[in-house]
Amino acid sequence: MLAVEPKVARAETADSLKANPNRSWKHIAEPLEPFLQAVTQRLIEQVNEFDPQIVPYAQYALNGSGKHLRPTLVALAANAIGKTGDAHVNVAVIIEMVHLATLVHDDVMDEAEIRRGQLTLAANWGNEIAVLFGDCLFAQALKLAASFPTPEVCRAVAMATNTVCSGEILQTQHRRKFQLSRHEYFRVIEMKTAELFTLSCDLAGLLSEATAEHRAALRHFGAAFGTAYQVYDDCVDLFGSEATAGKSLGTDLAKGKLTWPVLLAWERAIPADRMHLENLVKDWQPENFAAVNELLDKYEVFEPTRVVIAGFLDQARRALRGLPESSGRVGLSDLADFLTQQTDALAVCVKYP
């Protein structure tokens, strides 16, 4: 059965744990603009590495308008130890390509039509093309990783890719499994989402010649922040709007993927409502979305979910104590504050009875 809150210490009162409520994405990304622009330009250059006949798919996938959250983590983690260099740009490109490949495949499995405010690659060209091109993105990312003088980068990217795909498989196995343990649920999240956040921070530390202690701190931050981010993203899929999210909503439920708020509602529900929720998910129709949201509101699951997100973000902030004082450390802390702010903003969409 699920626990309502993650197992995190609640006695911490140090200043480094206090969230700044006035952090914007611009505040975080603006100092990193030269680095992020370099990543964007190199991603565009990767288009020419594909066969000319599939260049249109590459252009569509690699010229997206995402926030480049993982490259941002690479830059901030590098700045927490020293400074960014060309190798960090290459690592950020590799990780972003792996991430984009997972999105292409996710959209096929979820039958999603919208991603980042535009039609998905699958919606444009069909599932067969999307699956195969996603494979091409994975392969190109590993090819780039193999170009580093040390095999450690390629090994880490390959292992992380394996973990991400394994996490997706486990999530598929857990479809419609309402009696999911907390351990099973968060293990999937850590594998399918947090792994690339952890990789971003760890490889940034490796390339910056960080000590073992500092690399461990960066990994812990990436894992905790990535887990918090996925729980938040699950909330967006339920409580947000397509206009603000820039993607199709309700796709998790449509495929029987049970996220934290839904599992928590099932745990809190009386037997009749449990059965109703199970039937809504089992015999899914688009109109069931409103009925599910009524149950989420009835059992007031958003606030305890927000507590879960806050708990993981506290873990992330505590990990930063193991790093030297630097602009990168401040930036990572600001990133945690930004996610807190985004979660709080989502609360206005929730209306309890």
N, C-alpha and C positions, 0 to 999 in steps of 0.2 A: 504493500500500500504506500501511497505517497505521503511524504512529510510536507507540512505546509511551508516550512522555511528551510533553506540550506543550512548545513551545520557550520555556521560562522560565528566567530567571537563577537559578542555585543558589548564588551566592556572597553573597547578601544575609544580613547578620547583625544589622541594626539592630533595636532593640527593637520598632519598629512592625510588624515581620513576625512576631513571636512570638505564637502563638495562646494565648489563655487557655482552658484545658480545662474551666473550670467556669462556662460561660455557659448559662443556661436561657432559654427563650422568655419566661417571666414576667419575668426580669431585664430583658430588652430592651423588652417591650411595656408593662410597668406604668407607666413614666414617660410613655408616649404615650397612656394610656388615654382621657383627655378627647378627644384628636384622633380616635382610632379609634372611639370611641363616636359622635362627630359624623358620621363617615363611615358607620357602620352605620345611624344614624338617617336620614341623607339618602338612602341606598340604599333604605331602606324607603319613604321618601316618594316615590321614583321609581315605585313601584307604581301610584300614582294617575295617572301620566302616560300610561298605556296604556289602550286601549279597555276598557271595563268587562267585556266578554266574554272578554278574555284576561288579566284581572287574576289569576286563579288561577295561571297559568303564571309571571307576574311575581313573585307572592308566593313561589312555590316556588323560583325561581332566585335572587331577591335577598335572601332571608332565610336564606341558607346559613350554615354554621358554620365557614367557613374561617378561617385565621389572618390574612387580609388582609395578606399579605406585601408586596404592591406599595404599598398605602397606608402600611405601616410604612416602606418605603423613602422615600416622599414626605416623611413626617414627619421622619425622621432626616436626610435630605438638606437639608431646609429648616432644621433646627436646626444643621446644620453651617455654615450661612451666617448665619443670624439666628434667626427663630422662625416658627412656623406661623401661618397666618391663614385666614380663610374661603375665600379663593381656593385655598389648598392643599387644603382639604377637597373643594372642587368638582373639582379635578384628580384627586384620589385616587378619587373616585366615578366619574369618567369612565373612568379606566384600569381600575378594577375591573370596570366594566360591559363594557368591551372584552374583558377577560380572561374573564369569565363567558360571553360570547358564544362565544369560542373553545372553552371547555370544553363548552358545549352541542353545538357542531358536532363536536368531537372524539369525544364519546360516541356520536354517530350513526355516524360513520365507523368507530369501533372496536367498535361494538355492545356498549359497556360498560353494565353494569346498575347498578353502585354508584359513587357519587361523594359524597365527604364523609360517608360512613356512611349514605347513604340512596339510594333508587332514583333513577336519573338521570331527567331530564325526558323523554328519549326512551323510557325503559322504562315511564314512567307514562302518557304520552300518544301515543306513536308518533313515528316519525322525521319525518313530514311536519310535524307541529306543532313539533317541536324545531328543525328547520332554519329554519322561518319565524320562530319566536320568537327564535332566535339572530340572525337578520337584524334583527329589531326592536330587540334590545339594541344592536347596532352602530349603528343609526340614531339611537337615543336618546342614545347616548354622543356622537355627532358633533353632535347638536342642542345638547347641553349645552356642548360645546366651542366652538360658534359663539356662545355667549352672552357670552364674554369680550370685553372691549373691544379687544383686540389679535387680529388673525387668526393670529398665530404659534402660539397654543395649538391652534386647530382644524387648522391646517396640519400641525403636528407629530403630532397624534393621527391624522389621516387617513393621513399617510405611514407611521406606525408600524403602523397597522392593515393597510395594504397590504403592508408587509414581513412581518408575521406570517402573513397568509394566503398570501403567496407562498412563505414557508418551508414551510408545510403542503403546498403543491402540490409543491414540490421533494422533500419527504420521501416523498410518495406516488409520485413518479416513481422514487425510489430503492428502492422496495420489493424485497426479496429480492436486492438488488445487493450481493453479498459483497465484490466487488473495488472497494470504495468508498475513495477517497483520504481522508486526514485532512482536507485542505482542504474537500472536499465535505461531509464529516460535520459538521465544526464550523461551516461556513457555514450549514447548515440550523438547527443549534441556536441560533446567534446571531440568526437571523432569526425563528424561530418562538417562542422563549422569551426570550432575553436582550434582545430589542428592547423589550419592555414594562418590563423592569427599568431599561434605559437611559433610556427615556422618563420613568419615575417620578422618577429622579434629576435628569434634565435640566430637566424642567418645574418641579420644586421649586426648582432653582437660578434659573431664569428669573423665577419669581414672587417670589423673595427678592432679585432684582436682583444676582445674583452676577456677578463679573467673568468674562470669557471664559475665563481660566485656571482659575477655580474650577468653572465649568460643565463644562469639559473633564475635570477631575479626577473630577467626579461621574459624568459619562457613562462614563468608563473603569471606575470602580468598578462601576456598574450592569451594564455589558457583561460584565466578568470574573465578577462574582458570579452573574449570571444564567446564564452558561454552566456554571459549577460546579454550580449548582442543578439544571440539566437533567440533567447527567451523574449526579448523585446520585439524581434522580428515576427515571432509567433503571435504576439499581441497585435501587431500591425495587421496581420492576416485576418484577425478576427474583429478588431475594434476600429481599424483605420478606414481610409477611403482610397479608392484607386487613384483619385486625382492627386492626393498627397503622397501615396506610396509609390506611384509610378509602375505598378505591376498589378496583375490579376489577383483578386482577393478570394479567399475561401477555397483555394486550390488544395490546401492540406486536408480539409474535411472532405472535399470531393473525392480524394483518393484514400480516405480512411486513415490519414496520418493524424494521430492524436497528440496534440501539443499540451503544454502545461495547464493553461486555463481550462481546457476541455476536461482533462483528467481530474483536475481539482473540483470542477463542478460535479462530475460523476461521483467523486468520493463524498462530497457534501450532500448530495441529493437523497431524497427519500426514494424508496424502492420504485415507486411508480414513475418518478422523473428519471431515474436511472434507465429504466426500460425504454422510456420515451427517447432519451438521448441516444441510446444504443440503436434504436430503430431508425432514428433520423440519419445517423451516420451509415448504418448498414444499407438502407434503401435510399441512397442520396439522390436528391433532386435539388436544383438551384434554389427553389423556394424554401427548402429546409433551413437555409442559412439564417433567416429571420427567427425561426423557432429555436435554433441553437442559441442564438444571441439572447433570446428571452430567458433561457435557462442560465446562461452565463451571468446575466443581470440579476436574476432571482437569487442565485447563490453567491453573488457579490465576490467574484473570483479575481477581479482586476487588482484590488488592493493587496491581497496576499501575494499575487504574482509580482507586483511592483516591489514588495519586500524581498522577494527572491532575487530580483535583478539588483537591488541595492546591496544585498549580501555579497553577491559575486563582485560587484564593483568595489566594495570595501576590501575584499580579498586582493583585487588588482592594485588598489592604492597601497595596501600594506606591502605588497611585493616591491614597490618602488623604493621603500626604505633601504633596500639592499643596493641601491645605485648611488653614485656620486651626485652631488648637486650640479645641475646643468639645465640648459634650456630644453633639452630633450626630455628630461625627467619631468619638468613642469608641463611640457606638451602632452606627455602621456597622462598625467594627472588631469589636465584639461579635457582630454578625450573622454576619460571616465565621467567627468562632470557634464560633458555634453550629452552623453548617453542618459545620464540621470535626468537632464533637462528634457530630452526627447520623450522619455518615458512619462514624465510628469505632464507634458503637453498632450499625450495620448489620453490622459485621464478625462479630459473634457468631452471625449467622445462616448464615455461610459455613463449610462444613466441607470442608477439603481432604483428599484421600485420603492 
